[in-house]
Amino acid sequence: MKHYTYHPEGVCSVQIDYDIEDGKIYNLKYIGGCNGNLKAIGSLVEGMKVEDVIAKLKGIECGIKETSCGDQLAKSLEKIINE
């Protein structure tokens, strides 16, 4: 299992931490942001394939912001799979 930390931009959360093992995401935690909603995202994506998480969350906006905490997670996962 490999641990990752990402510092999102343009959202209320300041850090996203998660683990990836066998192409699946585990232990997702956000620092800052809308606590309940972000815990829900973590619960919903637990054990999902990275590609499926990207497909579900990429492009979601938050209010007037052009991104969201979910979109930022998708961007961080895309960065990892494109390395």
VOFI-824036 format. One record per residue (C-alpha): residue number from 1; residue in three letters; chain; x, y, z. Coordinates in nm, 4 decimals, always signed. Layout:
<atoms>
+-----+------+-----+----------+----------+----------+
! seq ! type ! mol !        u !        v !        w !
+-----+------+-----+----------+----------+----------+
! NUM !  ALA !   A !        X !        Y !        Z !
...
+-----+------+-----+----------+----------+----------+
</atoms>
This chain:
<atoms>
+-----+------+-----+----------+----------+----------+
! seq ! type ! mol !        u !        v !        w !
+-----+------+-----+----------+----------+----------+
!   1 !  MET !   A !  +0.0000 !  +0.0000 !  +0.0000 !
!   2 !  LYS !   A !  +0.1378 !  +0.3399 !  -0.0971 !
!   3 !  HIS !   A !  +0.0376 !  +0.6618 !  +0.0795 !
!   4 !  TYR !   A !  -0.0239 !  +0.9886 !  -0.1073 !
!   5 !  THR !   A !  -0.0738 !  +1.3481 !  +0.0056 !
!   6 !  TYR !   A !  -0.2135 !  +1.6154 !  -0.2240 !
!   7 !  HIS !   A !  -0.2615 !  +1.9872 !  -0.1630 !
!   8 !  PRO !   A !  -0.5757 !  +2.0930 !  -0.3522 !
!   9 !  GLU !   A !  -0.6254 !  +2.4319 !  -0.5126 !
!  10 !  GLY !   A !  -0.9365 !  +2.6478 !  -0.5303 !
!  11 !  VAL !   A !  -1.1329 !  +2.4650 !  -0.2579 !
!  12 !  CYS !   A !  -1.1804 !  +2.4870 !  +0.1177 !
!  13 !  SER !   A !  -0.9881 !  +2.1713 !  +0.2022 !
!  14 !  VAL !   A !  -0.6118 !  +2.2157 !  +0.2344 !
!  15 !  GLN !   A !  -0.4930 !  +1.8558 !  +0.2115 !
!  16 !  ILE !   A !  -0.6084 !  +1.5186 !  +0.0797 !
!  17 !  ASP !   A !  -0.4507 !  +1.1982 !  +0.2121 !
!  18 !  TYR !   A !  -0.5175 !  +0.8481 !  +0.0815 !
!  19 !  ASP !   A !  -0.3617 !  +0.5110 !  +0.0128 !
!  20 !  ILE !   A !  -0.3604 !  +0.3111 !  -0.3090 !
!  21 !  GLU !   A !  -0.3190 !  -0.0636 !  -0.3253 !
!  22 !  ASP !   A !  -0.3753 !  -0.2817 !  -0.6310 !
!  23 !  GLY !   A !  -0.5252 !  +0.0146 !  -0.8179 !
!  24 !  LYS !   A !  -0.7858 !  +0.0851 !  -0.5499 !
!  25 !  ILE !   A !  -0.8203 !  +0.3786 !  -0.3090 !
!  26 !  TYR !   A !  -0.8332 !  +0.3398 !  +0.0691 !
!  27 !  ASN !   A !  -0.8261 !  +0.5574 !  +0.3833 !
!  28 !  LEU !   A !  -0.9285 !  +0.8826 !  +0.2110 !
!  29 !  LYS !   A !  -0.9122 !  +1.1790 !  +0.4485 !
!  30 !  TYR !   A !  -0.9540 !  +1.5492 !  +0.3792 !
!  31 !  ILE !   A !  -0.8100 !  +1.8216 !  +0.6010 !
!  32 !  GLY !   A !  -1.0415 !  +2.1238 !  +0.6111 !
!  33 !  GLY !   A !  -1.3531 !  +2.1703 !  +0.4055 !
!  34 !  CYS !   A !  -1.7077 !  +2.0464 !  +0.4657 !
!  35 !  ASN !   A !  -1.6424 !  +1.7734 !  +0.7184 !
!  36 !  GLY !   A !  -1.9579 !  +1.5653 !  +0.6729 !
!  37 !  ASN !   A !  -1.9575 !  +1.5763 !  +0.2932 !
!  38 !  LEU !   A !  -1.5908 !  +1.4887 !  +0.2737 !
!  39 !  LYS !   A !  -1.6305 !  +1.1965 !  +0.5143 !
!  40 !  ALA !   A !  -1.9115 !  +1.0769 !  +0.2878 !
!  41 !  ILE !   A !  -1.6853 !  +1.0912 !  -0.0188 !
!  42 !  GLY !   A !  -1.4249 !  +0.8878 !  +0.1708 !
!  43 !  SER !   A !  -1.6824 !  +0.6267 !  +0.2654 !
!  44 !  LEU !   A !  -1.8243 !  +0.6045 !  -0.0872 !
!  45 !  VAL !   A !  -1.4906 !  +0.5648 !  -0.2676 !
!  46 !  GLU !   A !  -1.3340 !  +0.3212 !  -0.0185 !
!  47 !  GLY !   A !  -1.2064 !  +0.0225 !  -0.2157 !
!  48 !  MET !   A !  -1.3042 !  +0.1672 !  -0.5561 !
!  49 !  LYS !   A !  -1.0768 !  +0.1449 !  -0.8575 !
!  50 !  VAL !   A !  -0.8858 !  +0.4686 !  -0.9103 !
!  51 !  GLU !   A !  -1.0193 !  +0.5005 !  -1.2664 !
!  52 !  ASP !   A !  -1.3791 !  +0.4708 !  -1.1429 !
!  53 !  VAL !   A !  -1.3257 !  +0.7426 !  -0.8811 !
!  54 !  ILE !   A !  -1.1854 !  +0.9731 !  -1.1493 !
!  55 !  ALA !   A !  -1.4807 !  +0.9024 !  -1.3800 !
!  56 !  LYS !   A !  -1.7351 !  +0.9810 !  -1.1067 !
!  57 !  LEU !   A !  -1.5752 !  +1.2931 !  -0.9547 !
!  58 !  LYS !   A !  -1.3891 !  +1.4688 !  -1.2371 !
!  59 !  GLY !   A !  -1.5401 !  +1.8012 !  -1.3360 !
!  60 !  ILE !   A !  -1.7748 !  +1.8460 !  -1.0390 !
!  61 !  GLU !   A !  -1.7992 !  +2.2119 !  -0.9360 !
!  62 !  CYS !   A !  -1.8780 !  +2.3575 !  -0.5921 !
!  63 !  GLY !   A !  -2.1052 !  +2.6615 !  -0.6008 !
!  64 !  ILE !   A !  -1.9397 !  +2.9328 !  -0.8072 !
!  65 !  LYS !   A !  -1.6007 !  +2.7594 !  -0.7907 !
!  66 !  GLU !   A !  -1.4792 !  +2.5877 !  -1.1057 !
!  67 !  THR !   A !  -1.3665 !  +2.2867 !  -0.9023 !
!  68 !  SER !   A !  -1.4647 !  +2.0928 !  -0.5911 !
!  69 !  CYS !   A !  -1.2980 !  +1.8713 !  -0.3339 !
!  70 !  GLY !   A !  -1.4127 !  +1.5695 !  -0.5369 !
!  71 !  ASP !   A !  -1.2724 !  +1.7184 !  -0.8575 !
!  72 !  GLN !   A !  -0.9443 !  +1.7900 !  -0.6795 !
!  73 !  LEU !   A !  -0.9262 !  +1.4249 !  -0.5702 !
!  74 !  ALA !   A !  -0.9816 !  +1.3184 !  -0.9322 !
!  75 !  LYS !   A !  -0.7034 !  +1.5530 !  -1.0457 !
!  76 !  SER !   A !  -0.4623 !  +1.4117 !  -0.7879 !
!  77 !  LEU !   A !  -0.5456 !  +1.0547 !  -0.8944 !
!  78 !  GLU !   A !  -0.4992 !  +1.1438 !  -1.2619 !
!  79 !  LYS !   A !  -0.1585 !  +1.2860 !  -1.1792 !
!  80 !  ILE !   A !  -0.0589 !  +0.9585 !  -1.0146 !
!  81 !  ILE !   A !  -0.1739 !  +0.7314 !  -1.2974 !
!  82 !  ASN !   A !  -0.0095 !  +0.9563 !  -1.5583 !
!  83 !  GLU !   A !  +0.3320 !  +0.9440 !  -1.3888 !
+-----+------+-----+----------+----------+----------+
</atoms>
